[in-house]
Amino acid sequence: MQSVDFSRSFLIFRIDYLKRPAETASHEPPSSLNNARIQLECVCTVRDKTTGKTQTFVMGASCKTERVGVDREIWIEPNADFVPILSDQEFLIIKTYDIANKGVPFYPPSRGMQPERQVGRTADAFDSVRIDVARADAERLESAARIVEATLDPVRPPLVAKTAIDTDRYTAVLEYPVKTMNASERDLIYQTDTGPVLLPDFTREREDLISGLDLAFVAFNSPHWAEFIVRAPVSVGEETKVYHYARPVRYESENQVFRLS
């Protein structure tokens, strides 16, 4: 049996300013070429039951908006968390500033204001895109006792989880590294508390699934259900909102935990 080895799984996008401007840029580029390699945090595969077609989305680790290759003042102001999400043909870039609806312009400013969730075709935004999902031999941990044992193993093996959600129209399989696991060897209780992962909006049409992907943390202590806390705008004043993991959602699901060899 194999599972995703997230320590060796990456997305790589290439921007060559001599060929085309960057569709997602918020600053003047200090150099003409950049290859960004970003470690994967989640692989999400969605199958449409009505057509049998599947789509796979991968999410890269959050980073910060930056100027690459300068000798000082690397961080762009105002700064944003930057989360890239890719399929084989589309991208979703989620930028989070100190407040929601910050209103930050593209570069050059004549292009207008950036959306906080920018969706487009990878062929229009990047010179090339590569998605490398590495898989490794893994043992499925089929009981709470085995999950607790692996969690407390002094060797500290990597743990990976798989959560499958079945709805009327779609099935979605989320694969993600377990970065936080709670365990009690006395009571044989385990519980994930890990993320972010990708959570689809199952009310959307298949061609619009990428636009509705949300970031969420996921917890489960049973093979049969999972609870998510979803990133959403939250009011912190009369006219001010921020993004916070604040909206709970529960799904009946099939959860599996794997120990990588």
DRENDO-1510 file (C-alpha; in Angstrom, 1 decimal, always signed):
<recs>
REC; n; res; u; v; w
REC; 1; MET; +0.0; +0.0; +0.0 .
REC; 2; GLN; +1.2; +3.5; -0.7 .
REC; 3; SER; +0.4; +7.0; +0.5 .
REC; 4; VAL; +1.5; +10.5; -0.4 .
REC; 5; ASP; +4.9; +11.5; +0.9 .
REC; 6; PHE; +4.3; +15.1; +1.5 .
REC; 7; SER; +7.9; +15.8; +2.5 .
REC; 8; ARG; +8.8; +15.1; -1.2 .
REC; 9; SER; +5.7; +16.5; -2.9 .
REC; 10; PHE; +5.8; +19.9; -4.5 .
REC; 11; LEU; +4.2; +22.3; -7.0 .
REC; 12; ILE; +6.6; +24.3; -9.1 .
REC; 13; PHE; +5.5; +27.3; -11.2 .
REC; 14; ARG; +7.7; +29.3; -13.5 .
REC; 15; ILE; +7.3; +33.0; -14.3 .
REC; 16; ASP; +9.3; +34.4; -17.2 .
REC; 17; TYR; +8.7; +38.1; -17.6 .
REC; 18; LEU; +10.5; +38.2; -20.9 .
REC; 19; LYS; +7.6; +36.1; -22.3 .
REC; 20; ARG; +4.6; +37.5; -20.5 .
REC; 21; PRO; +3.7; +39.7; -17.5 .
REC; 22; ALA; +2.7; +37.9; -14.3 .
REC; 23; GLU; -1.1; +37.6; -13.9 .
REC; 24; THR; -0.8; +37.5; -10.1 .
REC; 25; ALA; +1.9; +40.2; -9.4 .
REC; 26; SER; +1.4; +43.0; -7.0 .
REC; 27; HIS; +4.9; +44.6; -7.4 .
REC; 28; GLU; +7.4; +45.3; -10.1 .
REC; 29; PRO; +9.6; +42.2; -10.5 .
REC; 30; PRO; +13.3; +42.7; -9.6 .
REC; 31; SER; +14.4; +40.0; -12.0 .
REC; 32; SER; +13.0; +38.5; -15.2 .
REC; 33; LEU; +12.7; +34.9; -14.2 .
REC; 34; ASN; +11.6; +32.9; -11.1 .
REC; 35; ASN; +10.8; +29.3; -10.4 .
REC; 36; ALA; +8.9; +28.8; -7.2 .
REC; 37; ARG; +9.0; +25.4; -5.6 .
REC; 38; ILE; +6.3; +25.0; -2.8 .
REC; 39; GLN; +5.7; +22.0; -0.7 .
REC; 40; LEU; +2.3; +20.4; -0.9 .
REC; 41; GLU; -0.1; +20.5; +2.0 .
REC; 42; CYS; -3.1; +18.7; +0.5 .
REC; 43; VAL; -4.2; +16.7; -2.5 .
REC; 44; CYS; -7.9; +16.8; -3.2 .
REC; 45; THR; -9.5; +14.6; -5.8 .
REC; 46; VAL; -13.2; +15.1; -6.7 .
REC; 47; ARG; -15.3; +12.8; -8.8 .
REC; 48; ASP; -18.5; +13.9; -10.4 .
REC; 49; LYS; -20.9; +10.9; -10.1 .
REC; 50; THR; -23.1; +12.1; -13.0 .
REC; 51; THR; -20.2; +12.1; -15.5 .
REC; 52; GLY; -17.5; +9.9; -13.9 .
REC; 53; LYS; -15.0; +12.7; -14.5 .
REC; 54; THR; -12.4; +13.5; -11.8 .
REC; 55; GLN; -10.4; +16.6; -11.0 .
REC; 56; THR; -7.4; +16.8; -8.8 .
REC; 57; PHE; -6.4; +19.9; -6.9 .
REC; 58; VAL; -3.2; +20.4; -5.0 .
REC; 59; MET; -2.5; +23.1; -2.4 .
REC; 60; GLY; +0.9; +24.5; -1.6 .
REC; 61; ALA; +2.1; +25.6; +1.8 .
REC; 62; SER; +1.3; +29.2; +2.8 .
REC; 63; CYS; +4.1; +31.7; +2.1 .
REC; 64; LYS; +4.4; +35.5; +2.1 .
REC; 65; THR; +4.3; +38.0; -0.7 .
REC; 66; GLU; +8.0; +38.9; -1.4 .
REC; 67; ARG; +10.5; +40.4; -3.7 .
REC; 68; VAL; +12.9; +37.7; -4.9 .
REC; 69; GLY; +16.6; +38.4; -5.2 .
REC; 70; VAL; +16.7; +41.9; -3.7 .
REC; 71; ASP; +19.4; +42.8; -1.1 .
REC; 72; ARG; +16.9; +44.4; +1.4 .
REC; 73; GLU; +13.2; +45.1; +1.9 .
REC; 74; ILE; +12.2; +41.6; +0.8 .
REC; 75; TRP; +8.7; +41.8; +2.2 .
REC; 76; ILE; +6.0; +43.6; +0.2 .
REC; 77; GLU; +3.9; +46.1; +2.1 .
REC; 78; PRO; +1.1; +45.6; +2.7 .
REC; 79; ASN; +2.1; +41.9; +3.1 .
REC; 80; ALA; -0.2; +39.0; +2.5 .
REC; 81; ASP; -0.3; +35.3; +3.2 .
REC; 82; PHE; -0.1; +33.6; -0.2 .
REC; 83; VAL; -1.7; +30.1; -0.8 .
REC; 84; PRO; -1.4; +28.6; -4.3 .
REC; 85; ILE; -3.9; +26.0; -5.4 .
REC; 86; LEU; -3.5; +24.2; -8.8 .
REC; 87; SER; -5.2; +21.7; -11.0 .
REC; 88; ASP; -3.9; +20.5; -14.3 .
REC; 89; GLN; -5.3; +23.6; -16.1 .
REC; 90; GLU; -6.5; +26.1; -13.6 .
REC; 91; PHE; -5.1; +28.0; -10.6 .
REC; 92; LEU; -6.6; +29.6; -7.5 .
REC; 93; ILE; -4.5; +32.1; -5.5 .
REC; 94; ILE; -5.7; +33.1; -2.1 .
REC; 95; LYS; -4.2; +36.2; -0.6 .
REC; 96; THR; -5.0; +37.1; +3.0 .
REC; 97; TYR; -4.1; +40.6; +4.3 .
REC; 98; ASP; -4.5; +42.1; +7.8 .
REC; 99; ILE; -8.2; +42.9; +7.0 .
REC; 100; ALA; -10.6; +41.4; +4.5 .
REC; 101; ASN; -11.3; +43.4; +1.3 .
REC; 102; LYS; -8.0; +45.3; +1.7 .
REC; 103; GLY; -8.1; +46.6; -1.9 .
REC; 104; VAL; -4.5; +46.1; -3.1 .
REC; 105; PRO; -3.8; +46.9; -6.8 .
REC; 106; PHE; -2.1; +44.6; -9.3 .
REC; 107; TYR; +1.2; +45.5; -10.9 .
REC; 108; PRO; +1.0; +47.6; -13.0 .
REC; 109; PRO; -1.8; +49.5; -11.2 .
REC; 110; SER; -3.6; +50.0; -14.6 .
REC; 111; ARG; -4.7; +46.4; -14.3 .
REC; 112; GLY; -7.0; +47.4; -11.4 .
REC; 113; MET; -7.5; +45.8; -7.9 .
REC; 114; GLN; -6.5; +42.3; -7.0 .
REC; 115; PRO; -9.3; +39.9; -5.9 .
REC; 116; GLU; -8.6; +38.0; -2.7 .
REC; 117; ARG; -9.4; +34.8; -4.5 .
REC; 118; GLN; -7.9; +35.0; -8.0 .
REC; 119; VAL; -8.9; +32.2; -10.4 .
REC; 120; GLY; -7.5; +31.7; -13.9 .
REC; 121; ARG; -5.9; +29.4; -16.4 .
REC; 122; THR; -2.4; +28.2; -15.6 .
REC; 123; ALA; -1.4; +28.7; -19.3 .
REC; 124; ASP; -2.3; +32.4; -19.0 .
REC; 125; ALA; -0.5; +33.0; -15.7 .
REC; 126; PHE; +2.7; +30.9; -15.8 .
REC; 127; ASP; +5.4; +30.0; -18.3 .
REC; 128; SER; +5.1; +26.4; -17.0 .
REC; 129; VAL; +3.6; +24.5; -14.1 .
REC; 130; ARG; +4.7; +21.1; -12.6 .
REC; 131; ILE; +2.9; +19.1; -9.9 .
REC; 132; ASP; +5.0; +16.4; -8.3 .
REC; 133; VAL; +3.1; +14.1; -6.0 .
REC; 134; ALA; +5.5; +11.6; -4.5 .
REC; 135; ARG; +4.2; +8.3; -3.1 .
REC; 136; ALA; +5.8; +6.0; -0.6 .
REC; 137; ASP; +5.1; +2.6; +0.9 .
REC; 138; ALA; +2.8; +3.0; +3.9 .
REC; 139; GLU; +1.0; +0.9; +6.5 .
REC; 140; ARG; -2.7; +1.6; +7.1 .
REC; 141; LEU; -3.3; +1.9; +10.8 .
REC; 142; GLU; -6.6; +0.0; +11.2 .
REC; 143; SER; -7.3; +0.5; +14.9 .
REC; 144; ALA; -7.1; +3.3; +17.5 .
REC; 145; ALA; -4.5; +1.2; +19.3 .
REC; 146; ARG; -2.2; +1.2; +16.2 .
REC; 147; ILE; -2.7; +4.9; +15.6 .
REC; 148; VAL; -1.8; +5.7; +19.2 .
REC; 149; GLU; +1.2; +3.4; +19.0 .
REC; 150; ALA; +2.5; +5.1; +15.8 .
REC; 151; THR; +1.9; +8.5; +17.2 .
REC; 152; LEU; +4.0; +7.8; +20.3 .
REC; 153; ASP; +6.7; +5.7; +18.5 .
REC; 154; PRO; +10.1; +7.3; +19.4 .
REC; 155; VAL; +11.1; +6.9; +15.8 .
REC; 156; ARG; +8.4; +9.6; +15.0 .
REC; 157; PRO; +7.2; +8.2; +11.6 .
REC; 158; PRO; +5.4; +10.5; +9.3 .
REC; 159; LEU; +1.6; +10.1; +9.5 .
REC; 160; VAL; -0.7; +10.8; +6.6 .
REC; 161; ALA; -4.5; +10.9; +6.6 .
REC; 162; LYS; -7.1; +10.3; +4.0 .
REC; 163; THR; -10.7; +11.6; +4.3 .
REC; 164; ALA; -13.3; +10.5; +1.8 .
REC; 165; ILE; -16.6; +12.4; +1.7 .
REC; 166; ASP; -19.6; +11.1; -0.3 .
REC; 167; THR; -22.4; +13.5; -1.4 .
REC; 168; ASP; -25.4; +13.2; -3.7 .
REC; 169; ARG; -23.3; +14.4; -6.7 .
REC; 170; TYR; -19.7; +14.2; -5.8 .
REC; 171; THR; -17.1; +12.1; -4.0 .
REC; 172; ALA; -14.1; +13.9; -2.6 .
REC; 173; VAL; -10.9; +12.3; -1.3 .
REC; 174; LEU; -8.6; +14.6; +0.8 .
REC; 175; GLU; -5.0; +13.4; +1.5 .
REC; 176; TYR; -2.9; +15.5; +3.9 .
REC; 177; PRO; +0.0; +15.2; +6.4 .
REC; 178; VAL; -1.0; +14.8; +10.0 .
REC; 179; LYS; +1.0; +17.6; +11.6 .
REC; 180; THR; -0.8; +17.5; +14.9 .
REC; 181; MET; -2.1; +14.3; +16.5 .
REC; 182; ASN; -3.5; +13.9; +20.0 .
REC; 183; ALA; -3.1; +10.4; +21.6 .
REC; 184; SER; -3.9; +8.7; +24.9 .
REC; 185; GLU; -2.4; +5.2; +25.4 .
REC; 186; ARG; -4.5; +4.8; +28.6 .
REC; 187; ASP; -7.9; +5.4; +26.9 .
REC; 188; LEU; -6.9; +4.5; +23.4 .
REC; 189; ILE; -8.1; +7.8; +22.0 .
REC; 190; TYR; -6.5; +9.6; +19.1 .
REC; 191; GLN; -7.6; +12.8; +17.4 .
REC; 192; THR; -6.2; +14.8; +14.5 .
REC; 193; ASP; -6.1; +18.6; +14.6 .
REC; 194; THR; -4.4; +19.5; +11.4 .
REC; 195; GLY; -4.5; +21.7; +8.3 .
REC; 196; PRO; -5.1; +23.6; +6.4 .
REC; 197; VAL; -6.7; +21.3; +3.9 .
REC; 198; LEU; -8.9; +21.9; +0.9 .
REC; 199; LEU; -12.6; +21.6; +1.4 .
REC; 200; PRO; -14.8; +21.7; -1.8 .
REC; 201; ASP; -18.1; +23.4; -2.1 .
REC; 202; PHE; -20.3; +20.5; -3.1 .
REC; 203; THR; -23.1; +22.8; -4.4 .
REC; 204; ARG; -21.0; +24.1; -7.3 .
REC; 205; GLU; -20.9; +22.8; -10.9 .
REC; 206; ARG; -18.0; +20.7; -11.9 .
REC; 207; GLU; -16.4; +23.4; -14.0 .
REC; 208; ASP; -16.5; +25.9; -11.1 .
REC; 209; LEU; -15.2; +23.6; -8.3 .
REC; 210; ILE; -11.9; +25.4; -8.1 .
REC; 211; SER; -13.6; +28.8; -7.4 .
REC; 212; GLY; -15.3; +27.3; -4.3 .
REC; 213; LEU; -12.4; +25.6; -2.6 .
REC; 214; ASP; -12.1; +26.7; +1.0 .
REC; 215; LEU; -9.2; +26.4; +3.5 .
REC; 216; ALA; -10.1; +24.4; +6.6 .
REC; 217; PHE; -8.6; +22.5; +9.5 .
REC; 218; VAL; -9.8; +19.0; +10.1 .
REC; 219; ALA; -10.3; +16.9; +13.2 .
REC; 220; PHE; -11.5; +13.3; +13.6 .
REC; 221; ASN; -11.2; +10.6; +16.2 .
REC; 222; SER; -13.4; +8.0; +14.4 .
REC; 223; PRO; -13.2; +6.3; +11.0 .
REC; 224; HIS; -16.8; +7.5; +10.2 .
REC; 225; TRP; -17.0; +11.3; +10.5 .
REC; 226; ALA; -14.8; +14.4; +10.4 .
REC; 227; GLU; -15.3; +18.0; +11.6 .
REC; 228; PHE; -13.8; +21.0; +9.7 .
REC; 229; ILE; -13.3; +24.5; +10.9 .
REC; 230; VAL; -13.4; +26.6; +7.7 .
REC; 231; ARG; -11.7; +29.9; +7.0 .
REC; 232; ALA; -14.3; +32.7; +6.6 .
REC; 233; PRO; -14.7; +36.4; +6.9 .
REC; 234; VAL; -15.5; +37.4; +10.6 .
REC; 235; SER; -16.6; +40.9; +11.7 .
REC; 236; VAL; -14.3; +42.5; +14.3 .
REC; 237; GLY; -16.0; +46.0; +14.1 .
REC; 238; GLU; -18.8; +47.8; +12.5 .
REC; 239; GLU; -17.1; +47.9; +9.1 .
REC; 240; THR; -14.1; +45.7; +9.5 .
REC; 241; LYS; -13.8; +42.0; +8.8 .
REC; 242; VAL; -10.8; +39.6; +9.0 .
REC; 243; TYR; -10.3; +36.0; +7.8 .
REC; 244; HIS; -10.4; +33.5; +10.5 .
REC; 245; TYR; -11.0; +29.7; +10.9 .
REC; 246; ALA; -14.4; +30.1; +12.3 .
REC; 247; ARG; -17.1; +28.2; +10.5 .
REC; 248; PRO; -17.6; +24.6; +11.7 .
REC; 249; VAL; -18.8; +21.9; +9.3 .
REC; 250; ARG; -19.3; +18.2; +9.9 .
REC; 251; TYR; -19.4; +15.4; +7.3 .
REC; 252; GLU; -20.0; +11.7; +7.5 .
REC; 253; SER; -16.8; +10.4; +6.0 .
REC; 254; GLU; -14.3; +7.5; +5.8 .
REC; 255; ASN; -11.1; +8.4; +7.5 .
REC; 256; GLN; -7.8; +6.5; +7.3 .
REC; 257; VAL; -4.4; +7.1; +8.9 .
REC; 258; PHE; -1.2; +5.8; +7.3 .
REC; 259; ARG; +2.3; +5.4; +8.7 .
REC; 260; LEU; +4.9; +6.0; +6.1 .
REC; 261; SER; +7.7; +3.4; +5.9 .
</recs>
